[in-house]
């Protein structure tokens, strides 16, 4: 009886341990009250100058990574913070900019403007951060109902992919007020063998660049419906969101630091920035990223250790009880 009880207890331990490990591998969770603090960084690759600002409304994805969006245009950077964005440059913190909608989606800088969608209304807006005047770029009927997966804006041309099952691509010239492409299908790429979705990098006029097959930088010209390989990263990326581009230079997350890659020179350089950097953005020599700190609560592995200790203690009590029962 005792042997069976001990075997049963061991089975329970292994089953619960396996469940804990599986759950921790699949999701991000913390025990007890947790305080998150977000940080956004802007630095200049050429001069080494940098500035860091903090933000309160931290988004966390299922892998415990910072989910807030960052962007940079010229020398100004933004990071999403609740119902708006925090703007800053190398000289100063420009403060918080409320965007006037409950759930701004994909805030993106273009000159003095912040472009963003809204949820669930699905209109496209822009706000001049110098005057704080908001205007509607596209009404919901024109913007569509699929939402924004990725977005980029350059010189008034807005490109975005949707959350449709097969992402659709839209390219809209806000100055000419016309679509260059509306709900178009992103062309297939021969190297795409894993079913990975194309990741929108940037737009220049009618040309939209994507990351394909984890490492191929592909340009799609919507005016001619032609696709070409324009660059290739040294190796595939695990998280496409940890990649940003400016011309022929790319920055991405390495094992312990950020890496700058020049595709023309086929050369890489370690930037010695925080390895936790996510949500990268790049414009010229300026790079922006964000990360977060956890100031209380138990991280997943600690939670698993505590739960395992409870299970071991409980199984020991059960085993001793069964041994005593057999003796009596």
Steps between C-alpha positions, in 0.01 A plus 500: 500500500779738595687423179189568297438821691858612446480411133174692473658800672798486266266487203314804632830688542613418147162584350473831683863587427447427132184711502680787670791490256265483202288788629802717571638430153173602338406810697634785708362520853593648838382418851389776732490875432737608226629847411628559148710796398562569133800672346553633148846580363613717210864505392709622211729236347733765359556713812413259781260754656199343671196578711270274701146580618257298709133419442226354722259301280712194419366236263629143546471226238469125562880462513546771767633746240409870484211550255497882486570650158794732434577705190747767392498760222773757458634539853167456685386170651172380650386215721136406558373570851133421557268732302788690344872513436802640680726705272868571557824584323864505604468844661177466701186311588226661290227366727179304454277543194139382545373367168129551564387138455454224757731248338752651253646239266844509341606862571763590240704818450533686171650848532291693757209255469404193699288265287283243679191289468222458754328193637220402457400792270787420259550853371846632412611825664802723520592761758754779471700464823609866484144641485314193641241534223337172395359426157338196338705349217259218413144442621405150623325421172825568312744370759334156523414267784802267508713711736874571489757222526804710400519861381758745369475857371750703295438839335125461540481152344346250742549124460338244725418132511179367653402235754318301236577125478719576199628852574392761248722792404382859465707795379340844522639837392353741756622808311343399168211335691502183295578132545804365322383153602182405682455163674764342277656159556868496597676294229635161601874447541679178393693469827184517714472133594391527865180698446649800681313821423683785322617769742465860376824695548448837328353688205660741252259634241340200333762253628430300816774289658430180689699247700437157344615152600659640817793672323412615146429872453257518209377813319153501350416780257123532503501721188656226284395197709864385504703341779878487547757394759686812621688362799556204727572489871794290627257256661128445560325692779287334768293815550450721190377782727861524623613639164507851358645642180617828356618475142765230472559479878313272736494468878385184675524318831806279543577254780622761748475835323353683203674444168531749213534342155600684180384293204714696250818434698380160627631604843355481852575704811398439863328809642539403867140588580259314731439140386136531617432759228175441311282696257793645309475807275766670287534822299839597360751461782229511772377179663221467756388203708318419824520252787350455848597415856298293750520633855291247693321168466642162407620424145380177334798281596484611863127430502567152360760435774257605773222284360736203465605541863136493609436187295808322641400588858143381448608173339742433788219542752281261300779240478568515879130468573474189281811343660357555849167359392663178381694458830179532701 
